[in-house]
Amino acid sequence: MSKITAAITGVHGYLPETVVTNHDLAKMVDTTDEWILSRTGISERRIMKNGASSDMAAEAVKGLLAKKGLSPLDIELVILATVTPDYPFPSTANVVCDKVGMTNAWGFDLKAACSGFIFALETGTKFITSGTHKRVIVIGVDMMSSIIDYEDRATCVIFGDGAGAVLLEPNEEGLGVIDAVLKTDGSGRKYLIQPAGGSANPPTIKTVENRDHFVKQEGKAVFKFAVTNMADVSAEIMERNNLTSETVDWLVPHQANLRIIDATAERMGLSKDKVMVNIQKYGNTTAGTLPLCLWDWEKQLKKGDNVVLSAFGGGFTWGAIYLKWAYNS
Ligand code: UT7
């Protein structure tokens, strides 16, 4: 019997309708379109005006199921990566299962910030390769607008809202997830954190007054770690799998900053046409960036393509996944 791998067999996304341009932000904080574009590569981002993370995720899943001709009842497990859950509990995966009607599925949330999607993809892979599950949905979703301080020009220009979902199924042709290198370093929490609202710092009037429920980031420090670690881990997964700049067909990088993406691609020796970049349209949607890239590029991806997904984010968390794309669309 041939070895079972876990393959992505479909992808769909959801982006809220409301577009916030750099010019819009320049009316709210002391910034310019030129600064944002040249420092980050971002021109605009989407913001969810009404609704929650679960609403974006549910739309992405509904689109995915429709595309695959599946019933919500066919899904066995939902793993949802987010740092902006609807509630501290119950999990947003539970809410999404309810909203979509996936009543045969169990599910849970996974928190790894911008690396959430690759951590969740590797977790879902294990449920497929162990043989216990045949249809797993992995979601990356974040409604960053719910935790961003729109008075802080250093963070509010970077983030946006969005969701992407993939279906994982068993594959016997050797396609799908081949390898993963995942890392964490909790000492990085001092540079990128939402300080209040958890057990370390429960909500009080003071935490609200201090604006401690918003994302706090030391951008320069995070940038340095991100540039080095995302490039290192991408090079590591290439070496481990004997991949070269010729044999890698696509880099799917976390969309945090175009300069970080360019540095990673350069380290891997990849030309720009192999690198998925949509940061200009959506900004940094945290756990949403990677599945949203796969959704945008789905038609160009070909069966057998060597794809490297790479991310770095809060925690710190970072890592890379090597997979062989499993279908032509
Ligand atoms: O996805 C999760 C992981 N996060 C990341 O990977 C983000 C990594 N960091 C970054 O992408 C960049 O550090 C930022 C885009 C956040 C900031 O860019 P930077 O080039 O590192 O700027 P900086 O923080 O070093 O600030 C440079 C200057 C400062 O002014 P002074 O002190 O030199 O006078 C800032 O106050 O730019 C100023 N500044 C701004 N100016 C105009 C910061 N934000 C803005 C702004 N508009 N929006």
Boltz pocket constraint, residues with backbone or C-beta under 6 A from the ligand:
constraints:
  - pocket:
      binder: B
      contacts: [[A, 30], [A, 31], [A, 32], [A, 35], [A, 36], [A, 39], [A, 40], [A, 114], [A, 153], [A, 154], [A, 155], [A, 157], [A, 158], [A, 218], [A, 219], [A, 220], [A, 221], [A, 222], [A, 223], [A, 226], [A, 255], [A, 256], [A, 257], [A, 260], [A, 284], [A, 286], [A, 312], [A, 313], [A, 314]]
      max_distance: 6.0
